[in-house]
Amino acid sequence: NVQNYLRQRDSRIGHSNMMNIGLTGTYIELEDIDVRAFDISTKSHIFDENRQTTAKVEDFLDAIDKSHLATVLTLHWLQVLTKYI
């Protein structure tokens, strides 16, 4: 739902301010995507397990690939240093 107010800058007869209301959408073309990612049966199976009620912060922290995160952060700061210093 998109809304914007159209204010008339030229005050002539028949010109009035109005609210423009409409819909918008986004089209994204995905390449080389595994079609199983859009399989609703897998999502419903995971949802039926009801794991969100027993989730802990440690579960999310354990899911992070810490070696990859360290590599990304190192490369980020190397890029900052080479670009700005």
Helices and strands as residue ranges (DSSP letters): E 2-6, E 18-22, G 35-38, H 40-48, G 51-53, H 57-62, H 66-84
